[in-house]
Amino acid sequence: MSQELERVYTINLGKVLLSQSQHRAVRAINMIREFARHHMKVDDVKIDQDLSHQIWKRGIRRPPRKIKVKMTKTDDGFVLVSLYEKEIETTEKPKKEPKETTEKPKKEPKETTEKPKKEPKETTEKPKKEPKETTEKPKKEI
């Protein structure tokens, strides 16, 4: 059997956050191994170096929440797990021809003239109101 089996999966690594912060990236790698064993029905799993770098890129405490991987089952009896790389389609779209535009005359920049500064208004002092004098009424004694 020279036919290799390839599948693409998105692995949810959200449960990594349940472990201690100093073990999260290690647990993420173990979860990927466990996922590959379960879905590809093979006990021998090898993780690609690029995938490992992607998991460890943000450090041991903050691995990604989910990751898209490509699993390849080889004739040698192991599964190779690598990062999924989007295949680029080779079909080219016809390019649109640019529209012919007539050149518009460029506007000349306006000459800046100094604006005269506004003079502060002269304020006339208004007479202040004098407080009213209040007279106290004598209290009635009963």
C-alpha positions as CSV (number, residue, x, y, z in Angstrom):
1,M,0.0,0.0,0.0
2,S,1.8,3.1,-1.2
3,Q,-1.2,5.3,-0.7
4,E,-0.9,7.9,2.1
5,L,-3.9,9.1,3.9
6,E,-4.1,12.9,4.5
7,R,-6.8,14.7,6.5
8,V,-7.2,18.2,7.8
9,Y,-8.5,18.9,11.3
10,T,-9.1,21.9,13.5
11,I,-8.1,20.9,17.0
12,N,-9.7,22.7,19.9
13,L,-7.2,23.3,22.6
14,G,-9.5,25.2,25.0
15,K,-9.2,22.5,27.7
16,V,-5.5,23.4,28.0
17,L,-6.5,26.3,30.2
18,L,-7.7,23.9,32.8
19,S,-4.2,22.8,33.6
20,Q,-1.6,24.9,35.6
21,S,-0.1,27.8,33.7
22,Q,3.4,26.2,33.7
23,H,2.2,23.0,31.9
24,R,-0.2,24.4,29.2
25,A,2.1,24.1,26.1
26,V,3.1,20.6,27.1
27,R,-0.5,19.6,27.6
28,A,-1.4,21.1,24.2
29,I,1.2,18.9,22.5
30,N,-0.1,15.9,24.4
31,M,-3.7,16.8,23.4
32,I,-2.6,16.9,19.7
33,R,-1.0,13.5,20.1
34,E,-4.1,12.0,21.7
35,F,-6.3,13.5,19.0
36,A,-4.2,12.0,16.3
37,R,-4.2,8.5,17.9
38,H,-8.0,8.7,18.2
39,H,-8.8,9.9,14.7
40,M,-6.1,8.1,12.7
41,K,-6.1,4.8,14.6
42,V,-2.3,4.6,15.0
43,D,-0.3,4.7,18.2
44,D,2.9,6.2,16.7
45,V,2.5,9.9,16.3
46,K,5.2,12.4,15.2
47,I,4.7,16.2,15.5
48,D,6.3,18.4,12.9
49,Q,8.8,21.0,14.1
50,D,6.8,23.9,12.7
51,L,3.7,22.8,14.6
52,S,5.7,22.6,17.8
53,H,7.1,26.1,17.2
54,Q,3.6,27.4,16.6
55,I,2.4,26.0,19.9
56,W,5.4,27.3,21.9
57,K,5.5,30.7,20.1
58,R,3.7,32.6,22.8
59,G,5.4,30.7,25.6
60,I,4.5,27.9,27.9
61,R,1.6,29.8,29.6
62,R,-0.4,30.9,26.5
63,P,-0.7,28.3,23.7
64,P,-3.3,28.9,21.0
65,R,-7.0,28.1,21.7
66,K,-7.3,26.1,18.4
67,I,-5.0,25.1,15.6
68,K,-5.5,23.8,12.1
69,V,-3.4,20.7,11.3
70,K,-2.8,18.3,8.5
71,M,-2.4,14.6,9.5
72,T,-0.7,12.3,7.1
73,K,-0.7,8.5,7.7
74,T,2.4,7.0,6.2
75,D,3.3,3.5,5.0
76,D,5.8,3.1,7.8
77,G,3.0,3.0,10.3
78,F,3.1,6.4,11.9
79,V,1.1,9.6,11.7
80,L,2.9,12.9,10.9
81,V,1.1,15.9,12.2
82,S,2.0,19.3,10.6
83,L,0.6,22.8,10.3
84,Y,-2.1,23.2,7.6
85,E,-1.0,25.4,4.8
86,K,-3.7,26.7,2.5
87,E,-3.2,25.5,-1.0
88,I,-3.1,28.3,-3.5
89,E,-5.4,27.9,-6.5
90,T,-3.6,28.1,-9.8
91,T,-6.5,29.6,-11.7
92,E,-6.0,33.2,-12.5
93,K,-8.7,35.7,-12.8
94,P,-8.7,37.9,-15.9
95,K,-7.3,41.3,-15.0
96,K,-9.5,44.3,-15.6
97,E,-8.1,46.8,-18.0
98,P,-7.5,50.2,-16.4
99,K,-9.9,52.9,-17.5
100,E,-8.4,55.7,-19.6
101,T,-8.6,58.9,-17.7
102,T,-8.1,62.3,-19.0
103,E,-5.7,64.4,-17.0
104,K,-7.4,67.0,-14.9
105,P,-5.6,70.3,-14.5
106,K,-4.0,70.4,-11.1
107,K,-5.2,73.0,-8.8
108,E,-2.6,75.6,-7.9
109,P,-2.2,75.9,-4.2
110,K,-3.7,79.1,-2.8
111,E,-1.4,81.7,-1.6
112,T,-1.7,82.1,2.0
113,T,-2.1,85.6,3.3
114,E,-1.7,86.6,6.9
115,K,-5.0,87.1,8.5
116,P,-5.2,90.2,10.6
117,K,-5.3,89.4,14.3
118,K,-8.5,90.3,16.1
119,E,-8.1,93.0,18.6
120,P,-9.5,92.2,22.0
121,K,-12.8,94.0,22.7
122,E,-12.6,96.8,25.1
123,T,-14.7,95.9,28.0
124,T,-16.6,98.6,29.9
125,E,-16.8,98.1,33.6
126,K,-20.3,97.8,34.8
127,P,-21.0,99.1,38.2
128,K,-21.3,96.3,40.7
129,K,-24.6,95.9,42.4
130,E,-24.4,96.8,46.0
131,P,-25.8,94.2,48.4
132,K,-29.1,95.2,49.9
133,E,-29.1,96.0,53.5
134,T,-31.4,93.9,55.5
135,T,-33.0,95.1,58.6
136,E,-33.8,92.7,61.3
137,K,-37.3,92.8,62.6
138,P,-37.7,92.5,66.3
139,K,-39.1,89.2,67.3
140,K,-42.4,89.2,69.0
141,E,-42.5,87.8,72.4
142,I,-45.5,85.9,73.4
